[in-house]
Amino acid sequence: MNKIIYLDAAASALKPESVIKAQVDFLQNSYANTGRGVCARVAAADKMLADAREYVAHFIGADSVNQVIFTSGTTDGMNRIVNIVRSSRNIKSVAVSDIDHHSARMPWENVTRSGGAKLFKIPLTKNYDLDYKNMPNADVVVITAMSNVLGVPQDVPAVVAAARAKNPNVITIVDAAQYVAHKPIDVRAWDCDFMCFSGHKIGADTGVGVMYIKNPDSFSPDKFGGGMVKNISGNNWNIDSAPNKFEAGTLPLTQIAGLLVAIDAWRAWSGGADIISYIYDELSKMPRIKLLTARDAEIISFVVRDVHVLDFGALMGAHNICVRVGNMCASWIHNAMGVDGSIRISVGPWNTIDDAKYTIDVIREILK
Ligand SMILES: Cc1ncc(COP(=O)(O)O)c(C=O)c1O
């Protein structure tokens, strides 16, 4: 098969050799379940898990490893947070926004649909940034740190501060699924209550993600089972402290072993701004293309006059170029921009300027 030019990092990143090796090494040499035995393999698996947690805590600027909970991904974390928050708080209102991914907004919208809470929206500015100066007063605020359609980092500390100014007891939840691939996360500076990201967007395997909880002691667990109980006698049990409290069951250990290696490899990448700006500038010369993103955004989204996005994606695919087309699980921002869907180009460490040149040649050919 000819080389496929993969321009879909924002959906999921390709895996570097170092991640694959780390996972194979863990499977072959250290694999065992954590915390449930005393042999050398368990000790090695326990150490790997503790190291990974410490590494991630440092990576996101957390104060303590106890604030770092491993999940299966952003969607998992965002859904779990609904139950975690509601088990300790009576939530009467929720603010979401039109730049949210379905995975960030639907879990809370579902609560409001069943009459459990009122839904508010954080308005957007004319550039589709979060208009935190007009923040609604809500018990929960969902903050998308970077839209997967627009690729612009939001001013998370300002949004959190604005939410707190309206309601000092607000719970702020940050979806950093896209942000993590482009900017350093700093949960301490953000001052958010929760934050989620997925490992697979930065070169780790699928099935592993991180949920940060600022005050894990203030919330009850949403899942019960093995590994989260401190002691048990008959029907009486005491729940362990965080992180165990929120990690019932076996963790995705192999994927966690790859995650810290993935973080390292991803951080060594310069970010691909040269590739993005080259493609952007060339697309902006094509009259049938309407760019939906800004030149300095991390990704490029566009539509083509008189060509359905699915047809365009199929034509690109026929030339071995993989782009994402459709509503990107972000239907609200597409509605706000007056389009049904878009074509998205996003790059990762494997992409080169030659990929960009070939892509532009192919688009010119398609539009002839
Ligand atoms: C902004 C944003 N939030 C959430 C998600 C969901 O991530 P996952 O599918 O890894 O759970 C994505 C994935 O595309 C995303 O881009």
The ligand as a Gaussian input file, in Angstrom:
#p B3LYP/6-31G(d) Opt

LIG

0 1
 C      -12.526000      18.561000      22.570000
 C      -12.763000      17.083000      22.735000
 N      -13.373000      16.656000      23.849000
 C      -13.601000      15.350000      24.066000
 C      -13.232000      14.400000      23.158000
 C      -13.514000      12.958000      23.442000
 O      -12.323000      12.267000      23.591000
 P      -12.313000      10.667000      23.664000
 O      -13.023000      10.188000      22.428000
 O      -10.859000      10.324000      23.670000
 O      -13.011000      10.270000      24.902000
 C      -12.602000      14.797000      21.973000
 C      -12.236000      13.810000      20.946000
 O      -12.172000      14.105000      19.789000
 C      -12.360000      16.176000      21.768000
 O      -11.757000      16.612000      20.661000

